Amino acid sequence: MTEILVACDRASPQVGHEIETLFREAGYKVYQAPACKNLLAGRGADADLVIIDATRDGRRGLCLASSYRTASSVGIVVIHHADADADLVQTLEVGADDVLVQPFRHRELLARVKSLLRRMNLDKGDQLAGKARRGIQFKGWFLDLERRQLVCEATGGCVPLTTAEYNMLTVFAQNSCRVLSRDDLSIMALGRPHSMMARSLDAQVARLRKRLSTNKPGIAYIKSVRSVGYIFCNRTYDVY
């Protein structure tokens, strides 16, 4: 059974309680823990997904998302307060997979989490279906579809990817040299229609660009197409 950890603010336990009740009634195994540095200990280390309540302290949510991402590839969803626009982008930049703003609809949170869990398990489903493709190769890199890692061909070093980064790079690599609108990219990689929070998608792309530039800084892997979206401008090859 999927395990979800709710990191709740002790100063406002109502939000954490509502989230726990929502997912428990939906059939998930749910635990609560204080939104503090000790979040990584205990049951949190084994959770499939973490929901961080940052509605009262956006900076704390940012720090927790960063700490968790450094230690784990677990799915991360952060809930922010309405006036935390800067924190929203930074939270995505440090590795959160999704961000919601309070007040939020419970059905939307549940749908977002289900979508994220599906994307996290997509590669496992492909393996069970017997698909033989191991990865996608492009200039200087190998995208390992079995381990969800980005491998530098020159050094053999691995770059762990978040769920959002992995899905986005996979979509780009499978559609190389093709312009993708923000709507297409958002649906294909993030599992939801593009919204007014355009900076969220742009932040994900910027973070992915930074990952890729660590190998060959002079190469432009992802280019912006004005008023449309993005294009992955490197030819790719399937590896079996």
C-alpha positions as CSV (number, residue, x, y, z in Angstrom):
1,M,0.0,0.0,0.0
2,T,1.2,3.5,-0.9
3,E,2.5,5.4,2.2
4,I,2.1,9.1,2.4
5,L,3.8,11.3,5.0
6,V,2.2,14.6,5.9
7,A,4.7,17.1,7.4
8,C,2.4,19.4,9.3
9,D,3.0,22.7,11.0
10,R,2.4,22.2,14.7
11,A,1.1,25.8,15.0
12,S,-1.7,25.0,12.6
13,P,-2.6,21.3,12.9
14,Q,-5.9,21.6,11.2
15,V,-4.4,21.6,7.7
16,G,-2.4,18.4,8.4
17,H,-5.5,16.8,9.9
18,E,-7.6,17.6,6.9
19,I,-5.0,16.2,4.5
20,E,-4.5,13.0,6.6
21,T,-8.3,12.4,6.6
22,L,-8.6,13.0,2.9
23,F,-6.0,10.4,1.9
24,R,-6.9,7.9,4.6
25,E,-10.5,7.9,3.3
26,A,-9.1,7.5,-0.3
27,G,-7.4,4.3,0.8
28,Y,-3.8,5.4,1.4
29,K,-1.7,4.6,4.5
30,V,-1.0,8.1,6.0
31,Y,1.3,9.3,8.7
32,Q,1.9,12.7,10.2
33,A,5.1,14.2,11.5
34,P,6.1,17.7,12.5
35,A,7.5,19.9,9.7
36,C,11.0,20.0,11.1
37,K,14.5,18.7,10.4
38,N,13.7,15.4,12.0
39,L,11.3,14.7,9.2
40,L,13.8,12.5,7.4
41,A,14.0,10.1,10.4
42,G,11.7,7.3,11.3
43,R,8.8,6.5,9.0
44,G,9.6,9.4,6.7
45,A,12.5,7.5,5.3
46,D,10.2,4.8,3.9
47,A,7.4,7.0,2.6
48,D,6.5,6.9,-1.1
49,L,5.4,10.6,-1.1
50,V,5.7,13.5,1.3
51,I,3.2,16.4,1.5
52,I,4.7,19.4,3.3
53,D,2.4,22.0,4.9
54,A,4.2,25.4,4.4
55,T,1.1,27.5,4.6
56,R,2.5,29.4,7.6
57,D,6.2,29.4,6.9
58,G,7.2,29.2,3.2
59,R,10.9,29.3,4.0
60,R,10.6,26.2,6.2
61,G,8.8,24.4,3.4
62,L,11.6,25.4,1.0
63,C,14.3,24.1,3.4
64,L,12.4,20.8,4.0
65,A,11.9,20.2,0.3
66,S,15.6,20.8,-0.3
67,S,16.7,18.5,2.5
68,Y,14.4,15.7,1.5
69,R,15.4,16.0,-2.2
70,T,19.0,15.8,-1.3
71,A,18.5,12.6,0.6
72,S,15.8,10.9,-1.4
73,S,14.0,10.6,-4.8
74,V,10.6,10.4,-3.0
75,G,7.7,12.4,-4.4
76,I,7.4,15.8,-2.8
77,V,4.3,18.1,-2.8
78,V,4.4,21.4,-1.0
79,I,1.4,23.5,0.0
80,H,2.1,27.2,0.2
81,H,0.1,30.3,1.3
82,A,-1.4,32.5,-1.4
83,D,1.1,35.3,-1.3
84,A,4.3,33.1,-1.5
85,D,5.0,33.6,-5.3
86,A,8.7,33.8,-4.9
87,D,8.8,30.7,-2.6
88,L,6.7,28.7,-5.1
89,V,9.4,29.0,-7.8
90,Q,12.3,28.4,-5.4
91,T,10.5,25.4,-3.9
92,L,10.3,23.8,-7.4
93,E,13.9,24.8,-8.1
94,V,15.2,22.9,-5.1
95,G,13.4,19.7,-6.1
96,A,9.7,19.7,-5.2
97,D,7.6,17.8,-7.8
98,D,4.5,19.9,-7.3
99,V,3.2,23.0,-5.4
100,L,-0.3,24.0,-4.4
101,V,-1.5,27.3,-3.0
102,Q,-3.9,27.6,-0.1
103,P,-6.9,27.7,-0.2
104,F,-6.9,24.6,-2.3
105,R,-9.6,22.1,-3.3
106,H,-9.2,18.7,-1.6
107,R,-10.1,17.0,-4.9
108,E,-7.4,18.9,-6.7
109,L,-4.8,17.8,-4.1
110,L,-5.9,14.2,-4.3
111,A,-5.8,14.3,-8.2
112,R,-2.3,15.9,-8.2
113,V,-1.0,13.3,-5.8
114,K,-2.5,10.4,-7.8
115,S,-1.0,11.8,-11.0
116,L,2.4,12.1,-9.4
117,L,2.3,8.6,-8.1
118,R,1.3,7.3,-11.5
119,R,4.3,9.0,-13.1
120,M,6.7,7.8,-10.4
121,N,5.6,4.2,-11.2
122,L,5.5,4.5,-14.9
123,D,9.0,3.0,-15.5
124,K,8.1,0.1,-13.2
125,G,5.1,-0.6,-15.4
126,D,7.1,-0.5,-18.5
127,Q,9.5,-3.1,-17.1
128,L,6.7,-5.4,-16.1
129,A,5.2,-5.1,-19.6
130,G,8.5,-6.5,-21.0
131,K,9.7,-3.4,-22.8
132,A,13.4,-3.8,-23.7
133,R,14.5,-0.2,-24.2
134,R,17.1,0.6,-21.5
135,G,17.5,4.3,-22.2
136,I,17.9,7.2,-24.5
137,Q,21.3,8.6,-25.6
138,F,22.1,12.1,-26.7
139,K,25.1,14.4,-26.8
140,G,27.3,13.6,-23.8
141,W,24.5,11.9,-21.8
142,F,22.6,8.7,-21.3
143,L,19.1,8.8,-19.8
144,D,18.7,5.5,-17.9
145,L,15.0,4.6,-18.0
146,E,15.5,1.7,-15.6
147,R,17.2,3.6,-12.8
148,R,15.7,7.0,-13.6
149,Q,19.2,8.6,-13.7
150,L,21.1,10.8,-16.0
151,V,24.5,9.3,-16.7
152,C,27.5,11.4,-18.0
153,E,29.1,9.4,-20.8
154,A,32.5,10.9,-20.2
155,T,32.8,10.0,-16.5
156,G,30.1,7.5,-15.9
157,G,28.8,9.6,-13.0
158,C,25.1,9.6,-12.3
159,V,22.8,12.5,-11.8
160,P,19.7,11.5,-9.8
161,L,16.6,13.2,-11.1
162,T,13.4,14.2,-9.4
163,T,10.2,12.8,-10.7
164,A,9.3,16.0,-12.5
165,E,12.8,16.3,-14.0
166,Y,12.9,12.7,-15.1
167,N,9.5,12.9,-16.8
168,M,10.3,16.3,-18.4
169,L,13.6,15.1,-19.8
170,T,12.0,11.9,-21.1
171,V,9.3,13.9,-22.9
172,F,12.0,16.2,-24.4
173,A,14.2,13.2,-25.5
174,Q,11.3,11.4,-27.0
175,N,10.3,14.5,-29.0
176,S,13.7,15.8,-30.0
177,C,13.9,18.6,-32.5
178,R,10.2,19.2,-32.1
179,V,8.7,22.3,-30.7
180,L,6.5,21.6,-27.6
181,S,4.1,24.1,-26.4
182,R,3.8,24.8,-22.7
183,D,0.4,23.1,-22.7
184,D,1.8,20.0,-24.3
185,L,4.8,19.8,-22.1
186,S,2.8,20.4,-18.9
187,I,0.3,17.6,-19.8
188,M,2.9,15.1,-21.0
189,A,5.5,15.7,-18.3
190,L,3.6,17.0,-15.2
191,G,0.2,15.3,-15.8
192,R,-1.9,18.5,-15.7
193,P,-2.9,21.3,-18.0
194,H,-0.8,24.4,-18.1
195,S,-2.2,27.1,-15.8
196,M,-1.6,30.7,-15.0
197,M,1.4,29.6,-12.9
198,A,3.6,29.7,-16.0
199,R,6.7,30.3,-13.8
200,S,6.3,26.9,-12.3
201,L,6.8,25.2,-15.6
202,D,9.6,27.6,-16.5
203,A,11.3,26.8,-13.2
204,Q,11.3,23.1,-13.9
205,V,12.8,23.7,-17.3
206,A,15.5,26.0,-15.8
207,R,16.4,23.4,-13.3
208,L,16.7,20.7,-16.0
209,R,18.9,23.0,-18.1
210,K,21.2,23.4,-15.1
211,R,21.5,19.6,-14.7
212,L,22.4,19.2,-18.4
213,S,24.9,22.0,-18.5
214,T,27.2,20.3,-15.9
215,N,28.5,18.1,-18.6
216,K,29.0,20.2,-21.7
217,P,28.4,23.9,-20.7
218,G,28.7,25.2,-24.2
219,I,25.9,23.1,-25.6
220,A,22.3,24.4,-25.7
221,Y,20.1,21.3,-25.0
222,I,16.8,23.1,-24.5
223,K,15.9,26.3,-26.3
224,S,13.0,28.6,-25.7
225,V,10.6,29.3,-28.6
226,R,9.2,32.7,-28.1
227,S,5.5,32.8,-27.3
228,V,5.2,29.0,-27.8
229,G,7.3,26.8,-25.6
230,Y,10.5,24.9,-25.8
231,I,12.5,22.6,-28.1
232,F,15.0,19.9,-27.3
233,C,17.6,20.6,-30.0
234,N,19.7,17.4,-29.8
235,R,19.2,14.3,-31.8
236,T,18.5,11.2,-29.6
237,Y,19.0,7.5,-30.0
238,D,17.2,4.6,-28.3
239,V,19.5,2.1,-26.5
240,Y,18.3,-1.5,-26.0
